[in-house]
Amino acid sequence: GRSYGTLCTTGVAVLGTLIAAAGAGTRQYVSGLSVVVASGTVDCAITNVGTIAGPNGAGVLTRGQFTPGGGINKDFIPIQASGTNGTLAFWLGGAGTAYFTVQYWQGV
């Protein structure tokens, strides 16, 4: 598997891509993730469908509102698969900075 992490900062609600779609017929398989807030009080979500109308609904792997130093670490048993040609995305609501990390692999 692979691990990918990024630091995201925003002053408004924003949706962004963590891992782009790998191609037709391919899925993202998520075995674990973590969210850690560095600053601000931030509503955070990670989704495995890529496009969501806000941080709710199908495909949300985790969501929570955390203060600095807070967050969540999750391992998935069973592994969580995206839809075909799926994307892993993050959502931030409010002002602050958060670290997002996902453990994943891509396959059919």
PDB file as gemmi writes it, atoms N, CA and C in Angstrom:
CRYST1    1.000    1.000    1.000  90.00  90.00  90.00 P 1                      
ATOM      1  N   GLY A   1       0.809  -1.194   0.000  1.00  0.00           N  
ATOM      2  CA  GLY A   1       0.000   0.000   0.000  1.00  0.00           C  
ATOM      3  C   GLY A   1       0.848   1.251   0.000  1.00  0.00           C  
ATOM      4  N   ARG A   2       0.193   2.344  -0.096  1.00  0.00           N  
ATOM      5  CA  ARG A   2       0.830   3.652  -0.123  1.00  0.00           C  
ATOM      6  C   ARG A   2       0.286   4.485   1.016  1.00  0.00           C  
ATOM      7  N   SER A   3       1.041   5.512   1.381  1.00  0.00           N  
ATOM      8  CA  SER A   3       0.569   6.481   2.352  1.00  0.00           C  
ATOM      9  C   SER A   3       0.758   7.866   1.751  1.00  0.00           C  
ATOM     10  N   TYR A   4      -0.253   8.716   1.900  1.00  0.00           N  
ATOM     11  CA  TYR A   4      -0.161  10.077   1.391  1.00  0.00           C  
ATOM     12  C   TYR A   4      -0.654  11.035   2.465  1.00  0.00           C  
ATOM     13  N   GLY A   5       0.091  12.088   2.705  1.00  0.00           N  
ATOM     14  CA  GLY A   5      -0.313  13.085   3.677  1.00  0.00           C  
ATOM     15  C   GLY A   5      -0.140  14.481   3.123  1.00  0.00           C  
ATOM     16  N   THR A   6      -0.973  15.398   3.603  1.00  0.00           N  
ATOM     17  CA  THR A   6      -0.888  16.781   3.155  1.00  0.00           C  
ATOM     18  C   THR A   6      -1.383  17.709   4.253  1.00  0.00           C  
ATOM     19  N   LEU A   7      -0.886  18.932   4.254  1.00  0.00           N  
ATOM     20  CA  LEU A   7      -1.318  19.978   5.170  1.00  0.00           C  
ATOM     21  C   LEU A   7      -2.233  20.910   4.405  1.00  0.00           C  
ATOM     22  N   CYS A   8      -3.445  21.139   4.910  1.00  0.00           N  
ATOM     23  CA  CYS A   8      -4.426  21.982   4.228  1.00  0.00           C  
ATOM     24  C   CYS A   8      -4.809  23.141   5.144  1.00  0.00           C  
ATOM     25  N   THR A   9      -4.851  24.349   4.585  1.00  0.00           N  
ATOM     26  CA  THR A   9      -5.222  25.550   5.326  1.00  0.00           C  
ATOM     27  C   THR A   9      -6.334  26.262   4.587  1.00  0.00           C  
ATOM     28  N   THR A  10      -7.326  26.746   5.340  1.00  0.00           N  
ATOM     29  CA  THR A  10      -8.417  27.475   4.711  1.00  0.00           C  
ATOM     30  C   THR A  10      -9.055  28.440   5.692  1.00  0.00           C  
ATOM     31  N   GLY A  11      -9.743  29.419   5.163  1.00  0.00           N  
ATOM     32  CA  GLY A  11     -10.527  30.347   5.962  1.00  0.00           C  
ATOM     33  C   GLY A  11     -12.008  30.205   5.666  1.00  0.00           C  
ATOM     34  N   VAL A  12     -12.331  29.313   4.742  1.00  0.00           N  
ATOM     35  CA  VAL A  12     -13.723  29.065   4.336  1.00  0.00           C  
ATOM     36  C   VAL A  12     -13.912  27.564   4.132  1.00  0.00           C  
ATOM     37  N   ALA A  13     -15.138  27.129   3.893  1.00  0.00           N  
ATOM     38  CA  ALA A  13     -15.397  25.722   3.584  1.00  0.00           C  
ATOM     39  C   ALA A  13     -14.815  25.396   2.215  1.00  0.00           C  
ATOM     40  N   VAL A  14     -14.084  24.281   2.142  1.00  0.00           N  
ATOM     41  CA  VAL A  14     -13.425  23.919   0.888  1.00  0.00           C  
ATOM     42  C   VAL A  14     -13.380  22.397   0.743  1.00  0.00           C  
ATOM     43  N   LEU A  15     -13.546  21.912  -0.484  1.00  0.00           N  
ATOM     44  CA  LEU A  15     -13.401  20.509  -0.845  1.00  0.00           C  
ATOM     45  C   LEU A  15     -12.185  20.395  -1.750  1.00  0.00           C  
ATOM     46  N   GLY A  16     -11.310  19.430  -1.486  1.00  0.00           N  
ATOM     47  CA  GLY A  16     -10.124  19.267  -2.317  1.00  0.00           C  
ATOM     48  C   GLY A  16      -9.783  17.810  -2.522  1.00  0.00           C  
ATOM     49  N   THR A  17      -8.938  17.530  -3.488  1.00  0.00           N  
ATOM     50  CA  THR A  17      -8.547  16.166  -3.827  1.00  0.00           C  
ATOM     51  C   THR A  17      -7.323  15.742  -3.039  1.00  0.00           C  
ATOM     52  N   LEU A  18      -7.400  14.579  -2.410  1.00  0.00           N  
ATOM     53  CA  LEU A  18      -6.229  13.958  -1.791  1.00  0.00           C  
ATOM     54  C   LEU A  18      -5.545  13.029  -2.788  1.00  0.00           C  
ATOM     55  N   ILE A  19      -6.313  12.099  -3.363  1.00  0.00           N  
ATOM     56  CA  ILE A  19      -5.791  11.135  -4.329  1.00  0.00           C  
ATOM     57  C   ILE A  19      -6.706  11.146  -5.545  1.00  0.00           C  
ATOM     58  N   ALA A  20      -6.152  11.491  -6.702  1.00  0.00           N  
ATOM     59  CA  ALA A  20      -6.940  11.554  -7.934  1.00  0.00           C  
ATOM     60  C   ALA A  20      -7.317  10.151  -8.405  1.00  0.00           C  
ATOM     61  N   ALA A  21      -8.362  10.078  -9.197  1.00  0.00           N  
ATOM     62  CA  ALA A  21      -8.813   8.819  -9.778  1.00  0.00           C  
ATOM     63  C   ALA A  21      -7.684   8.181 -10.581  1.00  0.00           C  
ATOM     64  N   ALA A  22      -7.580   6.854 -10.503  1.00  0.00           N  
ATOM     65  CA  ALA A  22      -6.477   6.142 -11.147  1.00  0.00           C  
ATOM     66  C   ALA A  22      -6.795   5.700 -12.570  1.00  0.00           C  
ATOM     67  N   GLY A  23      -8.040   5.775 -12.973  1.00  0.00           N  
ATOM     68  CA  GLY A  23      -8.394   5.367 -14.326  1.00  0.00           C  
ATOM     69  C   GLY A  23      -9.637   4.511 -14.336  1.00  0.00           C  
ATOM     70  N   ALA A  24     -10.190   4.351 -15.520  1.00  0.00           N  
ATOM     71  CA  ALA A  24     -11.438   3.602 -15.684  1.00  0.00           C  
ATOM     72  C   ALA A  24     -11.307   2.189 -15.130  1.00  0.00           C  
ATOM     73  N   GLY A  25     -12.314   1.780 -14.361  1.00  0.00           N  
ATOM     74  CA  GLY A  25     -12.351   0.442 -13.805  1.00  0.00           C  
ATOM     75  C   GLY A  25     -11.524   0.261 -12.545  1.00  0.00           C  
ATOM     76  N   THR A  26     -10.833   1.301 -12.101  1.00  0.00           N  
ATOM     77  CA  THR A  26      -9.955   1.219 -10.935  1.00  0.00           C  
ATOM     78  C   THR A  26     -10.632   1.830  -9.713  1.00  0.00           C  
ATOM     79  N   ARG A  27     -10.370   1.250  -8.549  1.00  0.00           N  
ATOM     80  CA  ARG A  27     -10.914   1.755  -7.286  1.00  0.00           C  
ATOM     81  C   ARG A  27      -9.773   2.147  -6.348  1.00  0.00           C  
ATOM     82  N   GLN A  28     -10.097   2.993  -5.371  1.00  0.00           N  
ATOM     83  CA  GLN A  28      -9.188   3.320  -4.281  1.00  0.00           C  
ATOM     84  C   GLN A  28      -9.583   2.432  -3.103  1.00  0.00           C  
ATOM     85  N   TYR A  29      -8.645   1.750  -2.507  1.00  0.00           N  
ATOM     86  CA  TYR A  29      -8.893   0.900  -1.343  1.00  0.00           C  
ATOM     87  C   TYR A  29      -8.212   1.539  -0.135  1.00  0.00           C  
ATOM     88  N   VAL A  30      -8.998   1.968   0.854  1.00  0.00           N  
ATOM     89  CA  VAL A  30      -8.473   2.690   2.014  1.00  0.00           C  
ATOM     90  C   VAL A  30      -8.414   1.743   3.207  1.00  0.00           C  
ATOM     91  N   SER A  31      -7.201   1.610   3.774  1.00  0.00           N  
ATOM     92  CA  SER A  31      -7.025   0.753   4.946  1.00  0.00           C  
ATOM     93  C   SER A  31      -6.946   1.556   6.238  1.00  0.00           C  
ATOM     94  N   GLY A  32      -6.633   2.846   6.135  1.00  0.00           N  
ATOM     95  CA  GLY A  32      -6.550   3.682   7.326  1.00  0.00           C  
ATOM     96  C   GLY A  32      -6.449   5.145   6.961  1.00  0.00           C  
ATOM     97  N   LEU A  33      -6.649   5.998   7.970  1.00  0.00           N  
ATOM     98  CA  LEU A  33      -6.544   7.439   7.758  1.00  0.00           C  
ATOM     99  C   LEU A  33      -6.319   8.135   9.083  1.00  0.00           C  
ATOM    100  N   SER A  34      -5.883   9.384   9.000  1.00  0.00           N  
ATOM    101  CA  SER A  34      -5.793  10.216  10.189  1.00  0.00           C  
ATOM    102  C   SER A  34      -6.039  11.669   9.810  1.00  0.00           C  
ATOM    103  N   VAL A  35      -6.590  12.400  10.775  1.00  0.00           N  
ATOM    104  CA  VAL A  35      -6.810  13.840  10.664  1.00  0.00           C  
ATOM    105  C   VAL A  35      -6.278  14.449  11.958  1.00  0.00           C  
ATOM    106  N   VAL A  36      -5.410  15.456  11.857  1.00  0.00           N  
ATOM    107  CA  VAL A  36      -4.909  16.165  13.029  1.00  0.00           C  
ATOM    108  C   VAL A  36      -4.988  17.655  12.740  1.00  0.00           C  
ATOM    109  N   VAL A  37      -5.653  18.395  13.624  1.00  0.00           N  
ATOM    110  CA  VAL A  37      -5.789  19.840  13.454  1.00  0.00           C  
ATOM    111  C   VAL A  37      -4.585  20.538  14.080  1.00  0.00           C  
ATOM    112  N   ALA A  38      -3.950  21.419  13.305  1.00  0.00           N  
ATOM    113  CA  ALA A  38      -2.790  22.174  13.776  1.00  0.00           C  
ATOM    114  C   ALA A  38      -3.197  23.527  14.354  1.00  0.00           C  
ATOM    115  N   SER A  39      -4.219  24.165  13.755  1.00  0.00           N  
ATOM    116  CA  SER A  39      -4.657  25.469  14.251  1.00  0.00           C  
ATOM    117  C   SER A  39      -6.129  25.673  13.920  1.00  0.00           C  
ATOM    118  N   GLY A  40      -6.794  26.499  14.724  1.00  0.00           N  
ATOM    119  CA  GLY A  40      -8.207  26.780  14.517  1.00  0.00           C  
ATOM    120  C   GLY A  40      -9.076  25.646  15.036  1.00  0.00           C  
ATOM    121  N   THR A  41     -10.375  25.859  14.985  1.00  0.00           N  
ATOM    122  CA  THR A  41     -11.345  24.806  15.268  1.00  0.00           C  
ATOM    123  C   THR A  41     -11.991  24.485  13.938  1.00  0.00           C  
ATOM    124  N   VAL A  42     -11.699  23.301  13.412  1.00  0.00           N  
ATOM    125  CA  VAL A  42     -12.015  22.979  12.024  1.00  0.00           C  
ATOM    126  C   VAL A  42     -12.906  21.750  11.943  1.00  0.00           C  
ATOM    127  N   ASP A  43     -13.957  21.845  11.125  1.00  0.00           N  
ATOM    128  CA  ASP A  43     -14.790  20.709  10.783  1.00  0.00           C  
ATOM    129  C   ASP A  43     -14.097  20.010   9.616  1.00  0.00           C  
ATOM    130  N   CYS A  44     -13.709  18.739   9.794  1.00  0.00           N  
ATOM    131  CA  CYS A  44     -12.914  18.011   8.803  1.00  0.00           C  
ATOM    132  C   CYS A  44     -13.627  16.745   8.364  1.00  0.00           C  
ATOM    133  N   ALA A  45     -13.473  16.393   7.097  1.00  0.00           N  
ATOM    134  CA  ALA A  45     -14.013  15.133   6.597  1.00  0.00           C  
ATOM    135  C   ALA A  45     -13.083  14.578   5.527  1.00  0.00           C  
ATOM    136  N   ILE A  46     -13.067  13.246   5.416  1.00  0.00           N  
ATOM    137  CA  ILE A  46     -12.417  12.561   4.299  1.00  0.00           C  
ATOM    138  C   ILE A  46     -13.478  11.690   3.660  1.00  0.00           C  
ATOM    139  N   THR A  47     -13.568  11.762   2.329  1.00  0.00           N  
ATOM    140  CA  THR A  47     -14.574  11.016   1.583  1.00  0.00           C  
ATOM    141  C   THR A  47     -13.911  10.188   0.490  1.00  0.00           C  
ATOM    142  N   ASN A  48     -14.555   9.095   0.101  1.00  0.00           N  
ATOM    143  CA  ASN A  48     -13.987   8.268  -0.970  1.00  0.00           C  
ATOM    144  C   ASN A  48     -14.797   8.346  -2.256  1.00  0.00           C  
ATOM    145  N   VAL A  49     -15.608   9.390  -2.394  1.00  0.00           N  
ATOM    146  CA  VAL A  49     -16.357   9.567  -3.641  1.00  0.00           C  
ATOM    147  C   VAL A  49     -15.911  10.789  -4.417  1.00  0.00           C  
ATOM    148  N   GLY A  50     -15.141  11.679  -3.799  1.00  0.00           N  
ATOM    149  CA  GLY A  50     -14.524  12.777  -4.525  1.00  0.00           C  
ATOM    150  C   GLY A  50     -15.363  14.017  -4.668  1.00  0.00           C  
ATOM    151  N   THR A  51     -16.617  13.882  -4.976  1.00  0.00           N  
ATOM    152  CA  THR A  51     -17.471  15.062  -5.090  1.00  0.00           C  
ATOM    153  C   THR A  51     -18.641  14.893  -4.150  1.00  0.00           C  
ATOM    154  N   ILE A  52     -18.770  15.793  -3.209  1.00  0.00           N  
ATOM    155  CA  ILE A  52     -19.853  15.733  -2.244  1.00  0.00           C  
ATOM    156  C   ILE A  52     -20.439  17.118  -2.066  1.00  0.00           C  
ATOM    157  N   ALA A  53     -21.721  17.177  -1.789  1.00  0.00           N  
ATOM    158  CA  ALA A  53     -22.378  18.451  -1.493  1.00  0.00           C  
ATOM    159  C   ALA A  53     -22.239  18.679   0.004  1.00  0.00           C  
ATOM    160  N   GLY A  54     -21.064  19.159   0.414  1.00  0.00           N  
ATOM    161  CA  GLY A  54     -20.776  19.283   1.834  1.00  0.00           C  
ATOM    162  C   GLY A  54     -20.200  17.983   2.359  1.00  0.00           C  
ATOM    163  N   PRO A  55     -19.969  17.887   3.658  1.00  0.00           N  
ATOM    164  CA  PRO A  55     -19.254  16.753   4.230  1.00  0.00           C  
ATOM    165  C   PRO A  55     -20.142  15.603   4.675  1.00  0.00           C  
ATOM    166  N   ASN A  56     -21.385  15.545   4.235  1.00  0.00           N  
ATOM    167  CA  ASN A  56     -22.306  14.488   4.657  1.00  0.00           C  
ATOM    168  C   ASN A  56     -22.632  13.555   3.503  1.00  0.00           C  
ATOM    169  N   GLY A  57     -23.205  12.419   3.822  1.00  0.00           N  
ATOM    170  CA  GLY A  57     -23.724  11.549   2.778  1.00  0.00           C  
ATOM    171  C   GLY A  57     -22.834  10.363   2.485  1.00  0.00           C  
ATOM    172  N   ALA A  58     -23.137   9.687   1.397  1.00  0.00           N  
ATOM    173  CA  ALA A  58     -22.443   8.464   1.006  1.00  0.00           C  
ATOM    174  C   ALA A  58     -20.961   8.728   0.798  1.00  0.00           C  
ATOM    175  N   GLY A  59     -20.151   7.800   1.221  1.00  0.00           N  
ATOM    176  CA  GLY A  59     -18.722   7.878   0.956  1.00  0.00           C  
ATOM    177  C   GLY A  59     -17.908   8.599   2.004  1.00  0.00           C  
ATOM    178  N   VAL A  60     -18.519   9.163   3.043  1.00  0.00           N  
ATOM    179  CA  VAL A  60     -17.752   9.852   4.080  1.00  0.00           C  
ATOM    180  C   VAL A  60     -17.087   8.801   4.965  1.00  0.00           C  
ATOM    181  N   LEU A  61     -15.757   8.805   5.002  1.00  0.00           N  
ATOM    182  CA  LEU A  61     -15.000   7.835   5.787  1.00  0.00           C  
ATOM    183  C   LEU A  61     -14.825   8.293   7.228  1.00  0.00           C  
ATOM    184  N   THR A  62     -14.724   9.592   7.438  1.00  0.00           N  
ATOM    185  CA  THR A  62     -14.655  10.160   8.775  1.00  0.00           C  
ATOM    186  C   THR A  62     -15.043  11.624   8.724  1.00  0.00           C  
ATOM    187  N   ARG A  63     -15.567  12.103   9.845  1.00  0.00           N  
ATOM    188  CA  ARG A  63     -15.894  13.521   9.944  1.00  0.00           C  
ATOM    189  C   ARG A  63     -15.912  13.909  11.411  1.00  0.00           C  
ATOM    190  N   GLY A  64     -15.441  15.106  11.706  1.00  0.00           N  
ATOM    191  CA  GLY A  64     -15.489  15.608  13.071  1.00  0.00           C  
ATOM    192  C   GLY A  64     -15.024  17.041  13.128  1.00  0.00           C  
ATOM    193  N   GLN A  65     -15.363  17.705  14.233  1.00  0.00           N  
ATOM    194  CA  GLN A  65     -14.901  19.068  14.475  1.00  0.00           C  
ATOM    195  C   GLN A  65     -13.884  19.003  15.600  1.00  0.00           C  
ATOM    196  N   PHE A  66     -12.666  19.469  15.313  1.00  0.00           N  
ATOM    197  CA  PHE A  66     -11.559  19.300  16.237  1.00  0.00           C  
ATOM    198  C   PHE A  66     -10.877  20.632  16.529  1.00  0.00           C  
ATOM    199  N   THR A  67     -10.297  20.720  17.720  1.00  0.00           N  
ATOM    200  CA  THR A  67      -9.504  21.874  18.126  1.00  0.00           C  
ATOM    201  C   THR A  67      -8.021  21.553  17.923  1.00  0.00           C  
ATOM    202  N   PRO A  68      -7.114  22.533  18.058  1.00  0.00           N  
ATOM    203  CA  PRO A  68      -5.689  22.259  17.838  1.00  0.00           C  
ATOM    204  C   PRO A  68      -5.182  21.082  18.671  1.00  0.00           C  
ATOM    205  N   GLY A  69      -4.483  20.176  18.013  1.00  0.00           N  
ATOM    206  CA  GLY A  69      -3.970  18.973  18.649  1.00  0.00           C  
ATOM    207  C   GLY A  69      -4.957  17.819  18.633  1.00  0.00           C  
ATOM    208  N   GLY A  70      -6.206  18.095  18.287  1.00  0.00           N  
ATOM    209  CA  GLY A  70      -7.233  17.062  18.225  1.00  0.00           C  
ATOM    210  C   GLY A  70      -7.319  16.436  16.848  1.00  0.00           C  
ATOM    211  N   GLY A  71      -8.046  15.345  16.763  1.00  0.00           N  
ATOM    212  CA  GLY A  71      -8.223  14.683  15.478  1.00  0.00           C  
ATOM    213  C   GLY A  71      -8.711  13.267  15.665  1.00  0.00           C  
ATOM    214  N   ILE A  72      -8.479  12.452  14.642  1.00  0.00           N  
ATOM    215  CA  ILE A  72      -8.937  11.068  14.679  1.00  0.00           C  
ATOM    216  C   ILE A  72      -7.976  10.218  13.862  1.00  0.00           C  
ATOM    217  N   ASN A  73      -7.815   8.973  14.303  1.00  0.00           N  
ATOM    218  CA  ASN A  73      -7.033   7.977  13.590  1.00  0.00           C  
ATOM    219  C   ASN A  73      -7.927   6.750  13.446  1.00  0.00           C  
ATOM    220  N   LYS A  74      -8.085   6.238  12.218  1.00  0.00           N  
ATOM    221  CA  LYS A  74      -8.972   5.107  11.973  1.00  0.00           C  
ATOM    222  C   LYS A  74      -8.289   4.068  11.107  1.00  0.00           C  
ATOM    223  N   ASP A  75      -8.487   2.810  11.467  1.00  0.00           N  
ATOM    224  CA  ASP A  75      -8.113   1.677  10.625  1.00  0.00           C  
ATOM    225  C   ASP A  75      -9.398   0.994  10.197  1.00  0.00           C  
ATOM    226  N   PHE A  76      -9.458   0.550   8.949  1.00  0.00           N  
ATOM    227  CA  PHE A  76     -10.683  -0.045   8.425  1.00  0.00           C  
ATOM    228  C   PHE A  76     -10.550  -1.553   8.247  1.00  0.00           C  
ATOM    229  N   ILE A  77     -11.426  -2.282   8.920  1.00  0.00           N  
ATOM    230  CA  ILE A  77     -11.584  -3.718   8.727  1.00  0.00           C  
ATOM    231  C   ILE A  77     -13.092  -3.948   8.643  1.00  0.00           C  
ATOM    232  N   PRO A  78     -13.628  -4.196   7.472  1.00  0.00           N  
ATOM    233  CA  PRO A  78     -12.933  -4.446   6.218  1.00  0.00           C  
ATOM    234  C   PRO A  78     -12.434  -3.147   5.565  1.00  0.00           C  
ATOM    235  N   ILE A  79     -11.551  -3.307   4.597  1.00  0.00           N  
ATOM    236  CA  ILE A  79     -11.031  -2.197   3.807  1.00  0.00           C  
ATOM    237  C   ILE A  79     -12.192  -1.485   3.123  1.00  0.00           C  
ATOM    238  N   GLN A  80     -12.103  -0.153   3.001  1.00  0.00           N  
ATOM    239  CA  GLN A  80     -13.150   0.643   2.352  1.00  0.00           C  
ATOM    240  C   GLN A  80     -12.770   0.929   0.905  1.00  0.00           C  
ATOM    241  N   ALA A  81     -13.628   0.550  -0.030  1.00  0.00           N  
ATOM    242  CA  ALA A  81     -13.363   0.756  -1.460  1.00  0.00           C  
ATOM    243  C   ALA A  81     -14.215   1.899  -1.997  1.00  0.00           C  
ATOM    244  N   SER A  82     -13.611   2.696  -2.861  1.00  0.00           N  
ATOM    245  CA  SER A  82     -14.360   3.751  -3.541  1.00  0.00           C  
ATOM    246  C   SER A  82     -15.173   3.147  -4.662  1.00  0.00           C  
ATOM    247  N   GLY A  83     -15.995   3.961  -5.280  1.00  0.00           N  
ATOM    248  CA  GLY A  83     -16.667   3.549  -6.502  1.00  0.00           C  
ATOM    249  C   GLY A  83     -15.645   3.426  -7.617  1.00  0.00           C  
ATOM    250  N   THR A  84     -16.055   2.848  -8.734  1.00  0.00           N  
ATOM    251  CA  THR A  84     -15.156   2.714  -9.881  1.00  0.00           C  
ATOM    252  C   THR A  84     -14.663   4.087 -10.310  1.00  0.00           C  
ATOM    253  N   ASN A  85     -13.354   4.187 -10.556  1.00  0.00           N  
ATOM    254  CA  ASN A  85     -12.697   5.429 -10.936  1.00  0.00           C  
ATOM    255  C   ASN A  85     -12.868   6.488  -9.840  1.00  0.00           C  
ATOM    256  N   GLY A  86     -12.851   6.049  -8.575  1.00  0.00           N  
ATOM    257  CA  GLY A  86     -13.093   6.930  -7.439  1.00  0.00           C  
ATOM    258  C   GLY A  86     -11.924   7.827  -7.097  1.00  0.00           C  
ATOM    259  N   THR A  87     -12.218   8.868  -6.344  1.00  0.00           N  
ATOM    260  CA  THR A  87     -11.262   9.854  -5.881  1.00  0.00           C  
ATOM    261  C   THR A  87     -11.352   9.941  -4.363  1.00  0.00           C  
ATOM    262  N   LEU A  88     -10.236  10.147  -3.692  1.00  0.00           N  
ATOM    263  CA  LEU A  88     -10.246  10.420  -2.259  1.00  0.00           C  
ATOM    264  C   LEU A  88     -10.138  11.926  -2.072  1.00  0.00           C  
ATOM    265  N   ALA A  89     -11.027  12.485  -1.267  1.00  0.00           N  
ATOM    266  CA  ALA A  89     -11.087  13.935  -1.113  1.00  0.00           C  
ATOM    267  C   ALA A  89     -11.170  14.317   0.360  1.00  0.00           C  
ATOM    268  N   PHE A  90     -10.819  15.583   0.647  1.00  0.00           N  
ATOM    269  CA  PHE A  90     -10.967  16.121   1.988  1.00  0.00           C  
ATOM    270  C   PHE A  90     -11.944  17.282   1.958  1.00  0.00           C  
ATOM    271  N   TRP A  91     -12.509  17.597   3.102  1.00  0.00           N  
ATOM    272  CA  TRP A  91     -13.382  18.759   3.255  1.00  0.00           C  
ATOM    273  C   TRP A  91     -12.980  19.463   4.540  1.00  0.00           C  
ATOM    274  N   LEU A  92     -12.848  20.794   4.472  1.00  0.00           N  
ATOM    275  CA  LEU A  92     -12.572  21.624   5.645  1.00  0.00           C  
ATOM    276  C   LEU A  92     -13.672  22.655   5.765  1.00  0.00           C  
ATOM    277  N   GLY A  93     -14.229  22.790   6.945  1.00  0.00           N  
ATOM    278  CA  GLY A  93     -15.233  23.824   7.203  1.00  0.00           C  
ATOM    279  C   GLY A  93     -14.736  24.745   8.292  1.00  0.00           C  
ATOM    280  N   GLY A  94     -14.705  26.032   8.013  1.00  0.00           N  
ATOM    281  CA  GLY A  94     -14.219  26.995   8.991  1.00  0.00           C  
ATOM    282  C   GLY A  94     -12.774  27.357   8.734  1.00  0.00           C  
ATOM    283  N   ALA A  95     -12.202  28.141   9.642  1.00  0.00           N  
ATOM    284  CA  ALA A  95     -10.837  28.633   9.477  1.00  0.00           C  
ATOM    285  C   ALA A  95      -9.866  27.793  10.285  1.00  0.00           C  
ATOM    286  N   GLY A  96      -8.805  27.346   9.635  1.00  0.00           N  
ATOM    287  CA  GLY A  96      -7.785  26.593  10.343  1.00  0.00           C  
ATOM    288  C   GLY A  96      -6.923  25.766   9.417  1.00  0.00           C  
ATOM    289  N   THR A  97      -6.085  24.947  10.045  1.00  0.00           N  
ATOM    290  CA  THR A  97      -5.135  24.104   9.333  1.00  0.00           C  
ATOM    291  C   THR A  97      -5.238  22.681   9.862  1.00  0.00           C  
ATOM    292  N   ALA A  98      -5.249  21.709   8.954  1.00  0.00           N  
ATOM    293  CA  ALA A  98      -5.329  20.302   9.352  1.00  0.00           C  
ATOM    294  C   ALA A  98      -4.415  19.450   8.477  1.00  0.00           C  
ATOM    295  N   TYR A  99      -3.863  18.401   9.077  1.00  0.00           N  
ATOM    296  CA  TYR A  99      -3.089  17.389   8.363  1.00  0.00           C  
ATOM    297  C   TYR A  99      -4.017  16.228   8.044  1.00  0.00           C  
ATOM    298  N   PHE A 100      -4.038  15.815   6.777  1.00  0.00           N  
ATOM    299  CA  PHE A 100      -4.816  14.656   6.346  1.00  0.00           C  
ATOM    300  C   PHE A 100      -3.839  13.593   5.840  1.00  0.00           C  
ATOM    301  N   THR A 101      -3.999  12.365   6.307  1.00  0.00           N  
ATOM    302  CA  THR A 101      -3.168  11.251   5.834  1.00  0.00           C  
ATOM    303  C   THR A 101      -4.080  10.059   5.545  1.00  0.00           C  
ATOM    304  N   VAL A 102      -3.837   9.387   4.412  1.00  0.00           N  
ATOM    305  CA  VAL A 102      -4.583   8.173   4.070  1.00  0.00           C  
ATOM    306  C   VAL A 102      -3.605   7.073   3.690  1.00  0.00           C  
ATOM    307  N   GLN A 103      -3.934   5.849   4.104  1.00  0.00           N  
ATOM    308  CA  GLN A 103      -3.208   4.660   3.683  1.00  0.00           C  
ATOM    309  C   GLN A 103      -4.130   3.959   2.687  1.00  0.00           C  
ATOM    310  N   TYR A 104      -3.630   3.712   1.498  1.00  0.00           N  
ATOM    311  CA  TYR A 104      -4.500   3.236   0.418  1.00  0.00           C  
ATOM    312  C   TYR A 104      -3.693   2.472  -0.620  1.00  0.00           C  
ATOM    313  N   TRP A 105      -4.404   1.833  -1.535  1.00  0.00           N  
ATOM    314  CA  TRP A 105      -3.837   1.315  -2.773  1.00  0.00           C  
ATOM    315  C   TRP A 105      -4.894   1.381  -3.846  1.00  0.00           C  
ATOM    316  N   GLN A 106      -4.465   1.239  -5.083  1.00  0.00           N  
ATOM    317  CA  GLN A 106      -5.374   1.322  -6.222  1.00  0.00           C  
ATOM    318  C   GLN A 106      -5.386  -0.019  -6.951  1.00  0.00           C  
ATOM    319  N   GLY A 107      -6.567  -0.430  -7.382  1.00  0.00           N  
ATOM    320  CA  GLY A 107      -6.685  -1.685  -8.102  1.00  0.00           C  
ATOM    321  C   GLY A 107      -8.079  -1.848  -8.679  1.00  0.00           C  
ATOM    322  N   VAL A 108      -8.294  -2.978  -9.329  1.00  0.00           N  
ATOM    323  CA  VAL A 108      -9.599  -3.256  -9.940  1.00  0.00           C  
ATOM    324  C   VAL A 108     -10.472  -4.056  -9.002  1.00  0.00           C  
TER     325      VAL A 108                                                      
END                                                                             
